[in-house]
Amino acid sequence: MNSTMRSGSINMEKPCFIEIFCTSGSKPRPVYCSSRDQGMVMTVFTLPSFNIVIKLIKDHFDPPKEMTRQEVRQKYKLVSLHDRVGRMADTHEFENFRIPRNRIHPELLQELQNTTNSLLQWTDSELILKHLYTERKMIPLNIYLETCSTEEGKIIVEDYGRAILQLAQANIFPGDMMTKNFGVTRQKRVIFYDYDEIEFLTDMNFRAKPKAEPMLRSMLPNLGIALPKMMFSQKISNAG
């Protein structure tokens, strides 16, 4: 049985429509939830027959995220127009992505309804995703490091450092440098793919982390003071 997933790309000057044919003998293949850790901003899932992940911006973000959906889209637009220096995943933006309803895993359907309900539209036979991004499927760096050998881990960690350095040379600061925001390709290359906190390096303020007095240090976790676009050097050295 053949079924089709259709979408219109909004990255082109003219509309470009694609058709993805999924075949699995006489039974339709379900769409599965992603093995990638679900983040605070995106709901992510995979297609079993294709080397891509599908990312939808959530309706509401978990604390401490305070940005809007439009701000997230602007971050992805920034990446699409900037030199990615081989260290940021290519993203493709789509609207009205149609999936046959009988091919959606029940767990994924529940997750989409819980986190991205405003982006869902239903017909008798299809689920329409109003807006999404696609990226090449990679192994999240944190998962790779949990399963690789010590020697493989040393090589990948060195490439992780090179990735951050090369992003900085391209005037890109990842914002959140946790390993779960980077992936490992089939060629064992570390790639950054989480763009919601990305900034131009020249827009950042880097300062030495001040030493707090003992009493103040005990109070800091409860103050909740936000310092936008500020990063302390000690935090950078300990990132990842």
N, C-alpha and C positions, 0 to 999 in steps of 0.2 A: 504494500500500500504506500502510495506517495502522498505526502501532504506538504503544504507550502507555507513558509513564513515570509511575509512581504513587508517592505518598508520603503519610505522615501527619504533619501539623504538630504540634509539641509546644509551640507558643506559645499555643495556645488553651486555654480552660478545658475545652472538650470536644474530642474528636478531630475533626480536619477533614481530609478526604481530597481530594487534587487529582488531576486527570488531565491530562497534557500530551500533546496529540496532535501528532505530527510527520509531515508528509506531504511526499513528494518524488517524485511520479509513481509509477513502478512499482518504484523502488529505495529501500531504507531509507537515510537519511542518517546518516553516522557522527557520533559525538561527538568533537570535536577538542580537542587540548591548547590551553591558553590562551596568548595572546601576552604576557600579563603575566609579568614575571620571577618565577620560582618562588622563594619565600622560604625561610627556615630553619624556619618553623613550619607553614605551610599548603601543601598541594598544591591547585592551582587549575586548573579547566578550564571550558570554555564549551559551551553548546548552540548549534549553528549557526542554529537558527530562532528563538531567543529572546534578548532583551536582558538576560540574567542571566549571572552567573558562579557556579560551584559550588565551595565551599571545604571541604576536609577537613583536620582536624588530623593532622599526621604522627605516626607511631609513635615516632620518635626525632627530636630536634632537633639541628641542627648547632651546634657551639660558636660563640659563647660563651653561647648560650641554655641555661638550666638549669632552666626551669620545667617543670611537668607538664601533661598534657592537661587535667586538671581545673582547673588555674589559668588556662589559656587560656579554657576555657568560662566561668569566673567573670568574666573581663574582658569577654567578649561579653555576658554577662548584665548587667554594670554598664552597658554602653552602651545596652542595650535598655530599661533603667529610667531613664536619665538624659535630661536635655534635650539633644538633639543640635544645637540651634541652626542647623539647616540646613547643618552642616559635617561631619557624620559619616554614613556610609552606613547606611541601614536594612538590617538583616540579618534573615533568617527562618530559623529552626532546624527541621530535619526529621530524622526517623528512618525507617529502612527505605525508603529511596528506591530504587525499582526501575527498572532500565534493561535493555531487551532486549540480550542479549549480541551479537547480530549488528549492533548499531548503535554499538559501541564501537571507536574507532580503536585499532589494535594498539599504537601508541606510548603512547597514554594508558593502556591496560590495563597495559603494562609499568611505567609510572610509578606507577600506583596500587598494584601489587603490591610495588614496591620501597619505597614510602614510607608507605602506609596499609593494609598487608595485614590488620591486626587489625580494620579496619572493613569488610572485604569478606566477603560471604556469597554462595554460588553456588547456583543451581538449574539445571535442565536448559536453561532458556531465558532466565534473567535473572541479572543481577548486582545484588545488594542492597547498598546503601551504608547501613551501620547508623546513621551520624550525619553530618550536614553542615550547612553554612550556605549560603544564597543571598544574593547582592547584585546590585544593578543593575550592568550592564556599563559601565565607563568606560575612557577612555584613560589609562593610567598617566602621571603628570605628567612623569616623566623622559623617556618616549617622546615625549610631546607637545612638549616643549621641544627635542628633537632634530630635529623635522620642521616646526615652525611657523616663520613669518616673525619677524623681529626685533621688529616692532611687536606682533604677537600674543604673543610671548614676554614683552614688557614688561608687557602687560595681565595675563597669567596669573600672572607672578611677583608682581605687586602683590596679586592676589587670593589667592595662596598666603600672603602675609604677613597679609592680613586674616583668612584662615581660622585661622591660628595664634593671632592676637589674639582672635578671637571664641571659640575653644575655651578660651582662658585665662579669658575673661570668664565662661564657664560652668563654671569650676573644673576644666577638663580639661587635662592635660599629655600630649601624644602620646607622649612617651618617645623614640621614634625619629622624627626629623623629616626623614629622607631623602625626596627627591622621589618615589622609587619607592613610597612608602607613601601617596601621595595620588593621586587621579584627577581627570580633567577630564570634566565632563558635557557633554551635547549643547548645553546652555545656556552653556558656557564658564565653569562655576563649579567651583572647586577643593574637593574633598571628601576627607576623611581616611577610610581604610578598613582600616588595619592596627592591630588593637587589642591585640596580645599584650603590649605594654609600656605600655599606657595607665595613668595614675595620676591621682588628684585632685591638683590644683595645690597645695592646702593641705597635702598630705602630703609635698611635696618640700622639700629643703634646697638653696637656691641660694647658692653661695659664689664669691668671686673666685678665679680659677685661680692657685695659687701658682707662683712662679718657682723652678725647681729649680736646684740647683748643677750646674755642668758635668758632674762625675763622676756625680752622682745622675741627671741627665737621661739619660745613656747607659745607665743601669741600669734605668730605669723600665719599658721594654717587656718586660723579663724577670721583673718582680716578680709580675705577675698578681694584684694586690690588687683585690678587688671592693669597690665602694662603693655599696651598694644605695640607691636613691631619692635619689641625689645628682647634681647637675648643676652644672657650672661655667659662669659667665656667658659666658666667652669661647667656649665650645663652642656655646652657644645662638646667639650672634651670628654664628657661622660656619656654622650648620646649614643644610642644603639645598644 
